[in-house]
Amino acid sequence: MADHQITTGSAARRLVIAGGAGALLGLAGSSLGGPAVISWWYEPPSRDAFSCAGSVKSALSQFVVMQFVCAAIGGALLAVAFFFIRRAMAKRQSARAQTAS
């Protein structure tokens, strides 16, 4: 009997899916924990005693940067995790195929 190999799609497609899912998880994490981190970082300057518009703009720009960084980190970490999980599953499947033969 001929050996049959199961193909599940291209590596680029899997990488994009893993990166996108990780980016969404990182974005969700930064949205939940971001305000607390920004408040730890932020010290309002004394010259804004009567107007806090500059302070608010600064805090929001820091928050947006943190969201992008967390999305990138989440995408990279989930892509690496998917790589190792798929590799372990492939090894397990090949071990089962060898024992079945």
C-alpha positions in Angstrom: 0.0 0.0 0.0 1.3 3.5 -0.8 2.1 5.9 1.9 -0.4 8.7 2.2 0.5 12.0 3.7 -2.1 14.4 5.0 -1.7 18.0 4.0 -3.3 20.6 6.0 -2.4 23.9 4.3 0.5 26.1 3.7 2.9 27.1 6.5 2.3 30.8 5.6 -1.4 30.4 6.2 -0.9 28.7 9.5 1.6 31.5 10.5 -0.8 34.2 9.6 -3.6 32.6 11.5 -1.4 32.1 14.6 -0.1 35.6 14.4 -3.6 37.1 14.0 -5.0 35.1 16.9 -2.1 36.1 19.1 -2.4 39.7 18.1 -6.1 39.7 19.1 -5.2 38.1 22.4 -2.4 40.7 23.0 -4.8 43.5 22.1 -7.4 42.1 24.5 -4.8 41.8 27.3 -3.5 45.4 26.7 -7.1 46.7 26.8 -7.8 45.0 30.1 -4.4 45.8 31.8 -3.4 48.9 29.9 -5.0 51.6 32.0 -3.4 50.3 35.2 0.1 50.2 33.6 -0.3 53.6 32.1 -1.3 55.0 35.5 1.9 53.5 37.0 4.0 55.1 34.3 2.2 58.5 34.2 3.1 61.4 36.4 1.3 64.5 35.5 3.5 67.6 35.1 2.9 70.5 37.5 2.4 73.0 34.7 -1.0 71.3 33.9 -2.5 72.5 37.1 -5.6 74.0 35.4 -5.8 72.1 32.1 -5.2 68.4 31.7 -5.6 68.2 27.9 -1.9 67.6 27.4 -1.8 65.0 30.0 -4.7 63.1 28.6 -3.2 63.2 25.1 0.1 61.9 26.4 -1.5 59.1 28.3 -3.7 58.0 25.4 -0.7 58.0 23.0 1.3 55.8 25.5 -1.7 53.5 25.7 -2.0 53.1 21.9 1.7 52.3 21.7 1.4 49.7 24.4 -1.5 48.1 22.6 0.5 47.8 19.4 3.5 46.3 21.3 1.3 43.8 23.2 -0.4 42.8 19.9 3.0 42.1 18.3 4.3 40.2 21.3 1.0 38.2 21.5 1.2 37.3 17.8 4.8 36.2 18.0 4.3 34.1 21.1 1.2 32.4 19.8 2.9 31.7 16.5 5.8 30.0 18.3 3.4 28.1 20.5 1.4 26.8 17.5 4.7 25.8 15.8 5.7 23.6 18.8 2.2 22.2 19.2 2.0 21.2 15.6 5.5 19.7 15.7 4.6 17.6 18.8 1.3 16.5 17.2 3.2 15.4 14.0 5.7 13.4 16.1 2.9 11.7 18.0 1.1 10.9 14.8 4.2 9.4 13.2 4.9 7.3 16.4 1.3 6.0 16.2 1.7 5.1 12.5 4.9 3.2 13.2 3.4 1.2 16.1 0.3 0.4 13.9 2.5 -1.0 11.1 
